[in-house]
Amino acid sequence: MRLRIPAAYVTAVLLVVTVGGIAGWLAPFVQTPSAGGSDYSVEHVYIRADDRITTGTLYLPDGDEQVPGVVFGAGSGTAPALYTNYGAALATNGFAVLVAGQTRELEAGNPIYWEIRRDTSNIFELAAGNYANWATYLASQPRVDEDRLVLGGHSGGANSAYRVAYERDAQGVVAIAGRFPPETDEPFPTNLLLATGSEDSLVPPSKLTNVSAQLTGSELAPGQQVGSFANGTATRLTVAEGATHLSEADDPVLVRESTEWALRSVGESPPETLDITVRSIGSVLYQFLFGLVCVLAGTALSKRVLTGRLDDRQRRDGVVALVWLAGFAAVLHTTVSQRVYHFGPMPAQATKYVLLGGLLLGIGFLLDRAASSTSWTNSRIGSALFDLGFLVGPVGAFVLLSTQFVTFQLVTTVVLSSVALLVLAAVLTELAVLTVERRFRWTVVGIAVLWLVPAIVPPYL
């Protein structure tokens, strides 16, 4: 005998899960507001120079007056979104900030390729050249006072900041976990903050003690500071207790010390209470998971509520599909897209949106015609296969065309795209189980694909 659960119980459970998901999604906004506040604007930019292109995020304080600037190089292989805490804290305290991420090289008429270099003799010089381009870009912004520029970065970004400080005037350097300074006998030319985490196995505090001796002649202990900001010789070694190499991206001690150092370097005294609030990446991921659960449960709940209230199935299914799309967009945009990996829109990459949009329409139309003329699509297995074809077909073709079979980039893009497709496959499955009409579920999931996937494929011009 098959057990039947009363409909009221199912509705109650869905309501509880939806409310719980909303609470978990909203909690970080209430407990820990976004780092820095809202008195600045954020723009996602591409910086092209020397046939190379860099993804970056530009923070500008509100107002019209000129402000000092900070270039912050992200760690090798990471995205600018990971360093939102630094960008927001510095912008809130009066700096224009460019957080620069991955740089890739362009070939004439071809997409970007990933460089696998067997000869590493000039790898630091190449990275420093990229960093110098970022500094030039930031200094060229109308709001930026190019005579008050601070260079900074984490890990690989810090290694480049050291080198560029020898090449152009800068009022200070913030080097977080930079273990490879240039080999030179020249004293460091400006104020230098060396920082790392006590649990950073890649760049332990003892390594930065050696770096301080190499660059300034003073072998600093954690917490020690020598020199003067007045003549550009101030040097300090800061160690954040408990921070690892990865968690340095959102460590409150390092964010605060970096902001204070930048202010002092450009001749300003930090206020007694800096306007800084730091959010951890872990809290953002938890927030996303709570929000995703809320959206899935809320979609199912909306279907149950609308059944019997809307007799027109098409209208009902359309509303249910839109409920999912709106909820998913809100959750992803306020969590992962803000703090881990930015997902469009990128107007400068219109070619990618047109290409993927055309593939979604073309392949979707052909699959819909085939599904409409095949009786076995009425079964769950048949329906699932067509759903999978709609999801994987356009994305697979787009990845192949975008990367033009460049091996490393193809592998990287397939891995990143697969993560997005797994989430969307679960959504398609739920909409199918809820018997949402095929064209409605394909439409909303297609919009999500068009939104997410082009951001994962590296930019090309």
VONUPA-253959 format. One line per 8 residues: their letters; for each residue y, x, z of C-alpha. Coordinates in steps of 0.001 Angstrom, whole numbers, plus 524288, in hexadecimal, padded with zeros to 5 digits. Each point is the difference from the previous one (the first is absolute). Example, Ala and Ser with C-alpha at 12.3 -4.5 7.8 and 13.67 -1.06 7.14 Angstrom:
AS) 7EE6C/8300C/81E78 | 80D70/8055A/7FD6C
// end
This chain:
MRLRIPAA) 80000/80000/80000 | 80D21/80592/7FBDD | 80A19/80162/80ACA | 80CF3/7F978/7FCB4 | 80C1C/804A5/80708 | 80A22/7F549/80201 | 80BB7/8018C/7F703 | 8095A/7FF3D/80B83
YVTAVLLV) 7F99A/80C03/80619 | 80172/807DF/7F376 | 80E44/7FC13/7FEDD | 80276/803AE/80E30 | 7F9B4/80D67/7FE3E | 807E8/8029E/7F3B3 | 80C6E/7FBF6/80703 | 7FD36/80912/80B7A
VTVGGIAG) 7FCF1/80B80/7F6F3 | 80C43/7FD6E/7F7F2 | 808AD/7FF7A/80C04 | 7F996/80C32/80580 | 80224/8071C/7F339 | 80E4E/7FBF5/7FFA0 | 801C0/804C0/80E01 | 7F9D7/80D26/7FCE6
WLAPFVQT) 8084E/80177/7F3D1 | 80CB0/7FC60/806FB | 7FD67/807CD/80C7C | 804B3/80D4C/7FAE1 | 80CBC/7F9EE/7FB42 | 8025B/7FACD/80DB1 | 7FAFC/80B7F/80805 | 80453/80B59/7F75A
PSAGGSDY) 80A8E/7FCD6/7F601 | 80069/807D5/7F37E | 8046E/80DEC/8029A | 80E98/801B8/7FF7D | 804FC/7F22E/7FE1F | 805DB/7FA03/7F3CE | 80D0A/806CF/7FDAD | 7FB66/80765/7F407
SVEHVYIR) 7FA6A/7FD32/7F290 | 7F349/80508/7FA3C | 7FD7C/80311/7F1B4 | 7F36A/804FF/7F9D9 | 80352/80A31/7F5C8 | 7FA12/80933/7F5F7 | 805C4/80DA1/7FF01 | 7FDAE/806C5/7F31A
ADDRITTG) 80340/80E52/7FDAB | 7F9B3/80B49/7F8B9 | 7F601/7F6D0/7F9BE | 7FB54/7FC1F/80D76 | 80179/7F308/806F0 | 80051/7FCF6/80E8D | 7FEAE/7F306/806FB | 809C5/7FEA0/80B03
TLYLPDGD) 806E1/7F6AB/8093A | 80EB4/80095/8019D | 80656/7FB0D/80C94 | 80EB2/7FDAA/7FFFA | 807FD/7FBB3/80BEE | 80895/7F41B/7FE20 | 80E23/80299/7FC5A | 807B1/8079F/7F5D2
EQVPGVVF) 80352/80CB9/806E6 | 7F973/80CED/7FCE1 | 7F4FE/803B8/80922 | 7F79C/80C10/80244 | 7F2C8/80076/7F942 | 7F215/80347/803D1 | 7F54C/8038F/7F660 | 7F2AD/7FD88/80616
GAGSGTAP) 7F3FA/804C1/7F8AF | 7F38C/7F84D/8029C | 7F35C/80701/80322 | 7F726/803E2/7F4C7 | 7F96B/7F422/7F9E2 | 80700/7F60B/8088E | 80976/7F51B/7FC92 | 80E4F/7FE99/80426
ALYTNYGA) 7FCB2/7F348/80705 | 7F8B2/807D5/80A60 | 80CEB/805F4/80455 | 80798/7F35A/8016B | 80288/80320/80E4C | 8077E/80C52/7FC5B | 80774/7F9AF/7F4DC | 803E7/7F441/80816
ALATNGFA) 803DC/807B6/80C1F | 80858/80992/7F856 | 80656/7F550/7F7CC | 8033D/7F817/80C1E | 806E3/80BE1/8057A | 80890/80226/7F421 | 7F812/80808/7F64B | 7FC97/7FD76/7F1DA
VLVAGQTR) 7F192/80349/7FF7C | 7F6FE/8030A/7F4A8 | 7F1A0/7FFD5/803C0 | 7F914/8063B/7F464 | 7F185/7FE48/7FD64 | 7F68F/804BF/7F5AE | 804D3/8075C/7F420 | 7F836/7FFEF/7F36E
ELEAGNPI) 8020A/806FA/7F344 | 802AF/7F97B/7F306 | 7FB65/8045F/7F2C0 | 8074A/7FBE1/7F3C8 | 7FB0D/7F29E/7FC0B | 7F53B/7FFD4/80A36 | 7FE8C/7FA52/80DA2 | 800D3/80812/80C3E
YWEIRRDT) 7F496/808CD/802D7 | 7FB81/8057F/80CC9 | 800DB/80EB0/800CE | 7F3CC/8070F/8047F | 8049A/80DFB/80173 | 7F67A/80B28/80149 | 80B58/80986/800AC | 8070D/7FC9E/80C98
SNIFELAA) 80927/80BB4/7FFDE | 80BCB/7F794/7FC60 | 7FC4F/7F341/8068E | 80A93/80126/80A7B | 80A4C/803BF/7F5FC | 7FC84/7F426/7F7AE | 800DB/7F6F5/80BC8 | 80CF1/8061D/803E6
GNYANWAT) 8051B/7FD9E/7F242 | 7FCA1/7F1A5/8016A | 806B6/7FFA0/80D32 | 80C40/80661/7FA5C | 80077/7F50F/7F5E5 | 7FF82/7F5EE/80AE8 | 80B3C/806B4/80707 | 807FC/80010/7F37D
YLASQPRV) 7FD12/7F190/7FDFA | 8043C/7FC33/80DB3 | 80C2B/80887/7FF8F | 803FF/7F94D/7F34F | 8006B/7F290/80640 | 80E1C/7FB16/8013E | 7FE60/7FCA2/80E6C | 7FAAC/80D5F/803C1
DEDRLVLG) 8085C/80B2F/804FC | 7F933/80B6A/7F954 | 80625/80993/8099D | 7F881/7F9A9/80B2D | 7F1DF/80067/7FBC6 | 7F40E/80162/808C0 | 7F2A4/80396/7FA8D | 7F38D/7FB2C/80659
GHSGGANS) 7F202/7FC38/7FE07 | 7F25E/7FEEF/80558 | 7F4E7/80971/7FD1B | 80137/8039C/7F18E | 80DBE/7FA48/7FFE3 | 803DB/80903/80B34 | 7FAA1/80BDF/7F8D1 | 80916/7FD02/7F4A0
AYRVAYER) 80BA6/7FD51/808EE | 7FEE8/80DEA/80556 | 800FD/805B9/7F259 | 80ADE/7F77C/7FAC1 | 8084A/80344/80BEB | 800A7/80DF5/7FAC0 | 80441/7FB38/7F295 | 80ADC/7F637/802EB
DAQGVVAI) 80990/7FD35/80ADF | 7FAAA/7F717/80A84 | 804F0/7FD0E/80D97 | 7F287/7FF41/805F7 | 7F14D/7FF08/7FDE6 | 7F644/7F704/806B1 | 7F26D/805A5/7FDB1 | 7F4E7/7F7ED/80591
AGRFPPET) 7F2AC/80694/7FF7B | 803FB/809BD/7F596 | 7F6AE/80B71/80184 | 80353/807BE/7F3AF | 80DD0/805A4/8006B | 80459/8093C/7F532 | 7FCCE/80E57/8018E | 80D60/8061A/8013E
DEPFPTNL) 8075E/80967/808B1 | 80C8F/7F834/7FEDC | 803BC/7F875/80C3D | 7FF63/7F14E/7FECF | 80D30/7FB91/7FAC4 | 80247/7F385/807C5 | 7FC86/7F805/80C09 | 7F149/7FE20/800FE
LLATGSED) 7F7DF/7F5FF/80767 | 7F194/8035F/80059 | 7F752/7F4E1/804A4 | 7F1BE/7FC70/800E7 | 7F66A/7F844/8082C | 7F874/80584/80B6E | 7F364/7FB22/7F9A6 | 8034B/80477/7F234
SLVPPSKL) 7F43B/80845/7FC50 | 80607/803D9/7F2E2 | 80CF2/804B6/80582 | 7FE47/80292/80E92 | 80BB9/803A3/80867 | 7FBC3/80E48/80019 | 8015E/80065/7F131 | 80E1B/7FB7A/800B6
TNVSAQLT) 802AF/80A37/80A59 | 7FC01/80A01/7F5CD | 80857/7F91D/7F5BA | 80BE8/80080/808EA | 7FE2B/80E9D/801C3 | 7FE43/8020C/7F167 | 80C06/7F847/7FBFB | 80999/80292/80B0E
GSELAPGQ) 7FAF9/80BB0/8079A | 7FE92/7F7A8/80C41 | 7F23C/7FC9B/80475 | 80280/7F274/805A3 | 7F7BF/7F8BA/809D8 | 7FED2/7F109/7FF5D | 80CBB/7F9E4/804A2 | 807C6/80C95/7FEA6
QVGSFANG) 80CB9/8009A/7F842 | 8084F/80BB3/7FC3F | 80C37/8024C/7F7D8 | 80BB1/7F754/7FD5F | 802E5/7F4A4/7F6E7 | 80DC1/80533/7FE64 | 7FB8D/80BC7/7F81D | 7F391/7FA1B/7FA4A
TATRLTVA) 7F666/807C2/8083B | 7FAA1/7F53C/808D2 | 7F11D/80012/8005C | 7F705/7F771/80808 | 7F15A/7FDFA/8013C | 7FC13/7F21F/803A5 | 7F21E/7FB98/802F4 | 7FCAF/7F17C/800B4
EGATHLSE) 7F5A8/7FDD5/80A61 | 7F3A4/7F9A1/7FAB4 | 8046E/7FF87/7F1CF | 7F69C/803D4/7F520 | 80356/8046C/7F250 | 7FEE7/7F209/7FAF3 | 806C9/7F935/80B51 | 80BDD/808E1/7FED4
ADDPVLVR) 804A1/7F665/7F59F | 802CA/7F5F2/80A97 | 8017C/807D5/80C7C | 80C1C/7FB4F/8077A | 802EF/80D75/805C8 | 8004A/80662/7F2A6 | 80804/7F511/7F9DA | 80A06/800E1/80AEB
ESTEWALR) 800A6/80EE2/8002A | 8015F/80052/7F126 | 80B48/7F658/80054 | 80702/8072B/80AF3 | 7FE41/80D10/7F90C | 80567/7FA98/7F33C | 80BEA/7FA78/80713 | 802EB/80CB4/80716
SVGESPPE) 7FDFB/807DC/7F394 | 80AB5/7F87A/7F8D4 | 80954/80160/80B7D | 7FE1C/7F2D9/806AB | 7FC26/7FD87/80E17 | 7F483/7F6A8/8018B | 80301/7F419/8085E | 7F9BF/7FF59/80D52
TLDITVRS) 7F71A/7F545/7FB05 | 7FBAF/801A4/7F1F0 | 7FD47/7F371/7F87C | 7F1C4/80326/7FCFE | 7F3DD/7F791/80096 | 7F332/80544/7FAC4 | 7F47D/7F819/7FAF8 | 7F29F/80628/7FEEE
IGSVLYQF) 7F805/7FEF0/7F3A0 | 7F4B2/7FAA6/80803 | 80830/7F473/8046B | 80379/7FD1C/7F1D9 | 7F1B9/7FFD2/7FBDD | 7FC71/7F703/80B4B | 80B4E/7F749/7FC25 | 7FAEF/7FF6F/7F1FF
LFGLVCVL) 7F234/7FC65/80463 | 804FB/7F521/808CF | 8087B/7FB11/7F4F4 | 7F4C4/80055/7F64A | 7F762/7F82F/8092B | 80B22/7F659/801B8 | 801A0/7FE69/7F148 | 7F176/7FE04/7FD85
AGTALSKR) 7FE7A/7F634/80B15 | 80CD8/7F94B/7FC93 | 7FBB9/7FE61/7F1E4 | 7F363/7F971/80428 | 8077F/7F78E/809AB | 809B0/7FBB6/7F590 | 7F4AF/7FBD1/7F748 | 7FA49/7F799/80ADC
VLTGRLDD) 80D2C/7F9F5/80348 | 8033C/7FCE1/7F1DB | 7F2AE/7FA31/7FCF2 | 801B3/7F160/800F3 | 80EC4/800F4/80004 | 80176/8046B/7F1F1 | 7F740/7F891/7F6A5 | 803E3/80856/7F463
RQRRDGVV) 7F6AC/80B95/80083 | 8085F/80892/7F766 | 80BD7/7FE4A/808A4 | 7F7B9/80241/80C1A | 7F9BA/80C66/7FABA | 80D19/804ED/7FB34 | 805FF/7FE6A/80D86 | 7F467/806C6/80689
ALVWLAGF) 800C5/80B79/7F697 | 80E9D/8015C/8022A | 7FE1B/7FFA0/80EC2 | 7F711/80BC7/7FED3 | 8090E/80768/7F6CF | 80C25/7FDCA/80845 | 7F901/803D0/80C82 | 7F9CE/80C1D/7FA2C
AAVLHTTV) 80CE9/8047B/7FA27 | 80706/7FE40/80D00 | 7F5A6/8074C/807CA | 7FE52/80B77/7F6AB | 80E8C/801CC/7FDA6 | 80316/80067/80E88 | 7F4EA/80941/803AF | 7F8C2/8096D/7F70E
SQRVYHFG) 80A40/7FFE7/7F548 | 80A87/803B4/809CB | 7F934/80A94/807B4 | 7F448/8058C/7F8B4 | 80137/7FE7F/7F149 | 80AE4/7F8F0/7F902 | 7FB74/7F56A/7F68D | 80A2C/7FCBC/7F582
PMPAQATK) 8076B/7FA4F/7F9FE | 80457/80C20/7F8C5 | 80934/7FBE2/7F4F5 | 7FFC5/80DB6/7FA41 | 7F182/7FE2B/7FD44 | 8015C/7F3C4/7F7A6 | 7F649/80550/7F605 | 7F4FE/7FF57/809D7
YVLLGGLL) 802EF/7F1F2/803CB | 8007E/7FBBD/7F1C9 | 7F331/806FC/7FCEF | 7F88D/7FA89/80B9B | 805F5/7F27E/7FE54 | 7FB67/7FFB9/7F1E6 | 7F24A/80435/803E7 | 7FF48/7F59B/80A9A
LGIGFLLD) 80441/7F55B/7F68A | 7F76B/80485/7F4C3 | 7F37F/802C8/8076B | 80230/7F450/808DD | 8017E/7F6F8/7F444 | 7F36C/804FF/7F9BA | 7F851/7FF07/80CB6 | 8053A/7F258/802AB
RAASSTSW) 7FBBA/7FB6B/7F275 | 7F29D/805EB/80215 | 7FEB7/7FA06/80D8A | 80421/7F294/7FB0A | 7F542/80019/7F5B1 | 7F51C/8050C/808D1 | 7F8CF/7F690/808BF | 7FACD/80A10/80993
TNSRIGSA) 80DD6/80300/804AE | 7FE71/7F3CC/80841 | 7F6EB/807DD/808C9 | 8058D/808D1/80A77 | 7FA04/80C2D/7F9F2 | 8055C/7FCFE/7F285 | 80D66/7FCD6/80563 | 8000A/80C83/8080E
LFDLGFLV) 7FCA0/80833/7F40D | 80B4E/7FA68/7F83F | 8091C/80204/80BA2 | 7FB8E/80E16/800D3 | 801FB/801C3/7F171 | 80DD9/7FACA/800D2 | 80312/8090F/80B62 | 7F9A8/80C89/7FB1A
GPVGAFVL) 801C6/7FE97/7F13D | 80EE3/8007A/7FEFD | 80156/80A03/80ADF | 7F58F/808D5/7FA2A | 80656/7FF8E/7F29C | 80D67/8025D/805F0 | 7FB63/80BE4/807A4 | 7F993/805F9/7F403
LSTQFVTF) 80BE0/7FDB9/7F75F | 809A5/8049C/80A57 | 7F900/80C96/8036B | 7FB6A/80282/7F1FD | 7F337/804E3/805D7 | 80664/80B5A/80750 | 7F46C/802CC/808CB | 80609/802CB/80D3B
QLVTTVVL) 80A37/7F565/7FEB1 | 7F59C/7F681/7FB67 | 7F797/80286/80BFB | 80B87/7FEFC/80959 | 804D7/7F363/7F9FB | 7F278/7F9D2/7FFE0 | 7FE60/802D7/80E80 | 80D57/7FA69/8039F
SSVALLVL) 7FE79/7F436/7F715 | 7F2A3/7FD0B/805AE | 805E1/7FE25/80D80 | 80970/7F5CA/7FAD0 | 7F53E/7F968/7F7FC | 7F706/7FEED/80BD5 | 80A68/7F869/8075D | 802D1/7F74A/7F445
AAVLTELA) 7F174/7FDEE/7FD81 | 7FEC3/7FA7F/80DBE | 80B66/7F6F8/7FD1C | 7FA07/7FB65/7F333 | 7F357/7FD52/8073C | 80702/7F7BA/80A29 | 8076B/7F83D/7F5AF | 7F34D/7FDB5/7F8AA
VLTVERRF) 7F91F/7FB6D/80C6C | 80B6E/7F6CC/80246 | 7FD69/7FADD/7F224 | 80DBD/8034B/7FB79 | 8002F/7FE26/7F151 | 7FD46/80C7F/7F884 | 80CF4/800A0/7F8C2 | 807C7/7FE95/80C7B
RWTVVGIA) 7F8A0/80A95/80747 | 800AF/80926/7F44A | 80E96/7FD9F/7FEA3 | 803A2/80385/80DF8 | 7F699/80B78/800ED | 804E8/804BC/7F2BF | 80DD7/7FFFD/8056F | 7FB44/8080C/80B94
VLWLVPAI) 7F942/8099B/7F6D5 | 80C73/80159/7F804 | 80772/802A5/80C81 | 7F6B9/809E1/80639 | 7F913/807EF/7F597 | 80BA5/805C0/7F872 | 8050C/805A5/80CB6 | 7F32E/8073D/80200
VPPYL) 7FFF1/80645/7F293 | 80973/80BA1/80065 | 80CAC/7FDFE/7F86F | 80176/804C9/7F229 | 80B41/7FF00/7F677
// end
